[in-house]
Amino acid sequence: MTITRELAVIEVVSQRPHARAYERYTRAMIDGLVARAELAGWSVTRVCAEDLGTERLLERTQNADAIVVCGGEDIDPRFYGGSEVYEGRGKHYPTADAAQIAVVRRAATAGTPLLGICRGHQIINVAFGGTLVEHIEHPGHRNEFLPIEYLLTEHPVQLDPESDLAATLGESYILGQSAHHQVIETPGAGLSVVGWAHDGLPEAVEHATLPITGVQWHPEAPAAPTEQLDALLAGLGSRVRGRSLVAA
């Protein structure tokens, strides 16, 4: 008998009237993620954190077997003690920030498998009390001053060969598609950096005891190898099955 697994995919916001091109680009990547998840047998619930707020987002995702927190805008610095004025500052969505942080913390309490992508990776860190570098000048993490469709850039990522993430992806060296100007500074409680970019900056974290993983790059990007996203989704599925066996 096939058991349908419920996957909650959490976006930041449903509409960006001030940034239509970015909205279309972001939505297309999440469309691709949802399509690959459904192809892998997941039943997907797609929700927007800013639209729902904390209470309703928790309610909408309470029955999820696994969760993906997607990419998007910078996290408001108030959530990690950063400066409100920094280079590259764009629009913030503090309602979405608070709601996604609450989802990560509940997942930690419940042991729900969770994957964070780009901003979602940073949300995980902030939810566990970590901090962020608000702006990086290092080249190779995004293509600046180009049309939105060329924002992502490809760079190598070295993974800790002993990490669960390396086991999930089946290798300790991958190529990632990135478009970010912030990175993890101090890892949150229980989190370890298990992936590094070409310049040594953090690209992935995982929790020591919980099924929670974050990747700074975009495995759902159109130019990313499909096997990356498929492997990460399969890893979530394995963790869901592992929880079911323990419960039984």
C-alpha positions in Angstrom: 0.0 0.0 0.0 1.3 3.4 -1.0 1.1 6.1 1.8 0.8 9.7 0.6 3.2 12.0 2.4 2.2 15.6 3.0 4.8 18.2 2.1 4.3 21.9 3.1 6.2 24.3 0.8 6.4 27.8 2.4 7.0 30.9 0.3 7.5 34.4 1.6 4.7 36.3 0.0 2.2 35.8 -2.9 2.5 39.2 -4.6 5.3 41.7 -5.1 3.9 44.7 -6.9 7.1 46.6 -6.5 9.2 43.7 -8.0 7.2 41.9 -10.6 10.2 40.4 -12.4 11.6 39.0 -9.2 8.2 37.7 -8.3 7.9 35.8 -11.6 11.5 34.4 -11.3 11.0 33.3 -7.7 7.6 31.8 -8.4 8.9 29.8 -11.4 11.6 28.2 -9.2 9.1 27.2 -6.6 6.7 25.9 -9.3 9.6 23.6 -10.3 10.1 22.5 -6.8 6.4 21.6 -6.3 6.4 19.8 -9.7 9.4 17.6 -8.7 7.9 16.9 -5.3 4.6 15.8 -6.8 6.4 13.7 -9.3 8.1 12.0 -6.4 4.8 11.2 -4.8 4.3 14.0 -2.3 1.0 15.7 -1.7 2.1 19.4 -1.7 0.5 22.2 0.3 1.9 25.5 -0.9 1.4 28.5 1.4 2.7 32.1 1.8 4.0 33.2 5.2 3.4 36.9 4.9 -0.2 36.4 3.7 -1.1 34.0 6.6 0.9 35.2 9.6 2.1 33.0 12.4 -1.1 31.5 13.8 -2.6 30.6 10.4 0.7 29.4 9.0 1.2 27.0 11.9 -2.4 25.9 11.5 -2.0 25.3 7.7 1.2 23.3 8.2 0.4 21.3 11.3 -0.3 18.1 9.5 2.7 18.2 7.2 5.0 15.2 7.3 7.9 17.4 6.0 8.5 21.1 5.3 10.5 23.1 2.8 11.1 26.8 3.6 11.9 28.5 0.3 14.0 31.5 -0.7 13.2 35.2 -0.9 14.0 38.5 0.6 16.4 39.3 3.5 15.2 38.5 7.0 14.5 41.6 9.1 17.6 42.2 11.3 15.5 42.6 14.4 15.2 38.8 14.5 18.9 38.3 14.9 20.2 41.5 16.5 21.6 43.0 13.3 21.7 46.6 12.1 18.6 48.1 10.4 20.9 50.0 8.0 23.2 47.8 5.8 24.4 47.6 2.2 22.0 45.9 -0.2 19.0 46.3 2.1 15.8 45.6 0.3 12.1 45.2 1.4 11.6 43.1 4.5 8.6 41.0 5.4 8.7 40.7 9.3 5.3 39.0 9.4 6.7 36.2 7.2 9.9 36.1 9.2 8.1 35.6 12.5 5.8 33.0 11.0 8.6 31.0 9.3 10.7 31.1 12.5 7.7 29.7 14.4 7.3 26.9 11.9 11.0 25.9 12.3 10.8 26.0 16.0 7.7 23.8 16.0 9.4 21.4 13.6 12.3 21.2 16.0 10.0 20.4 18.9 8.0 17.8 16.9 10.9 16.3 15.1 9.4 17.2 11.7 11.9 16.8 8.8 12.6 20.3 7.4 14.7 21.7 4.5 15.5 25.4 4.2 16.6 26.8 0.8 18.6 30.1 0.6 16.5 32.5 2.8 15.0 29.3 4.4 18.5 28.1 5.3 19.0 31.5 7.0 15.6 31.3 8.7 16.7 28.0 10.2 19.8 29.6 11.6 18.0 32.6 13.1 15.3 30.3 14.6 18.0 28.5 16.5 19.5 31.8 17.8 22.2 32.2 15.1 23.3 35.4 13.4 23.9 36.6 9.8 26.5 38.6 8.0 24.3 41.3 6.5 26.3 41.9 3.3 29.2 40.1 1.6 31.5 41.6 -1.0 32.9 38.2 -2.0 32.5 37.6 -5.7 30.9 34.5 -7.1 27.7 34.3 -5.0 25.4 36.2 -7.4 25.5 38.0 -10.7 25.0 41.7 -9.9 23.7 44.4 -12.3 22.2 41.9 -14.7 18.6 41.1 -15.6 16.8 39.0 -13.1 17.0 35.8 -15.2 20.8 35.9 -14.9 21.0 36.6 -11.2 22.0 33.1 -10.2 25.6 32.1 -10.6 27.2 28.6 -10.4 30.0 27.9 -7.9 31.5 24.8 -6.2 30.4 23.7 -2.7 32.5 21.4 -0.6 30.5 19.3 1.8 31.7 17.6 5.0 32.0 14.0 3.8 30.8 12.8 7.2 27.6 14.9 7.1 24.1 13.6 6.5 23.8 16.1 3.6 26.8 14.5 1.8 25.2 11.1 2.3 21.9 12.4 1.0 23.4 13.9 -2.1 25.8 11.0 -2.6 28.9 13.2 -2.9 30.9 15.7 -1.0 31.6 18.1 -3.9 28.7 19.7 -5.8 28.0 22.7 -8.0 25.4 25.1 -6.6 23.3 27.8 -8.1 23.4 30.9 -5.8 22.1 34.4 -5.7 22.6 35.9 -2.2 24.4 38.7 -0.5 24.1 37.4 3.1 25.5 34.3 4.8 25.4 32.7 8.2 27.8 34.3 10.7 27.3 32.4 14.0 25.5 29.0 13.7 22.5 28.6 16.0 22.3 26.1 18.9 22.7 22.6 17.7 23.6 23.6 14.1 26.9 22.9 12.4 28.2 24.2 9.1 28.6 21.2 6.8 29.1 23.0 3.4 31.5 25.7 2.2 31.7 27.8 -0.9 34.8 28.3 -3.0 35.8 31.2 -0.7 35.1 29.4 2.6 31.8 31.0 3.3 29.0 28.8 4.8 26.7 27.1 2.3 24.9 24.4 4.3 24.0 23.6 7.9 22.4 20.6 9.6 21.3 20.0 13.1 23.2 17.6 15.3 20.1 15.5 16.4 17.1 16.9 14.5 16.1 16.2 10.8 16.7 19.8 9.9 19.0 20.9 7.0 19.6 24.2 5.2 21.3 24.9 1.9 22.3 28.4 0.8 22.2 27.5 -2.9 19.1 26.8 -5.1 18.7 23.1 -6.0 15.3 24.1 -7.5 16.9 26.5 -10.0 16.3 25.8 -13.7 20.0 25.3 -14.4 20.6 23.1 -11.3 21.0 19.3 -11.9 17.6 17.8 -11.2 19.2 15.0 -9.2 20.1 17.6 -6.5 16.5 18.5 -5.7 15.3 14.9 -6.2 17.9 13.7 -3.7 17.0 16.3 -1.1 13.3 15.5 -1.4 14.1 11.8 -1.2 16.1 12.6 2.0 13.1 14.2 3.5 11.0 11.1 2.6 13.6 8.8 4.2 13.4 10.9 7.4 9.6 10.8 7.4 9.7 7.0 7.0 12.3 6.8 9.8 10.0 8.7 12.1 7.1 6.4 11.2 9.2 3.3 12.1 10.2 4.8 15.4 6.6 5.7 16.2 5.4 2.2 15.3 
